[in-house]
Amino acid sequence: MRFIKFETSVPTEIHQLASYTIAFVPTEMEMAVNDSRMGGTGLLIAVKYKDASDWKFLDVSQMSRDEITDFYSELPKDCAISSVKIEIKK
């Protein structure tokens, strides 16, 4: 397996919560697996804890919307979370 493309997009919402700042970062990727190509969209969560200088990133492409909002219970229930899709291209 090798990545052909991996790109991130600018988050559409940034949430300032009590102890951290959180943003949903949409991703787009394409990879080669043997003689096939697959691609799709994914989702990273960027988190910066209060008083920290760096951001932490978590790949949540395999989590459902409910799992994400349960894990980060302080998020507004109507926050925008990008959909994830994977497809075989060839």
Sequence and secondary structure as in RCSB ss.txt:
>XXXX:A:sequence
MRFIKFETSVPTEIHQLASYTIAFVPTEMEMAVNDSRMGGTGLLIAVKYKDASDWKFLDVSQMSRDEITDFYSEL
PKDCAISSVKIEIKK
>XXXX:A:secstr
 EEEEEEE   S EEE SSEEEEEEEEEEEEEETTEEEEEEEEEEEEEETT SS EEEE TTS HHHHHHHTTTS
 TT      EEEE  
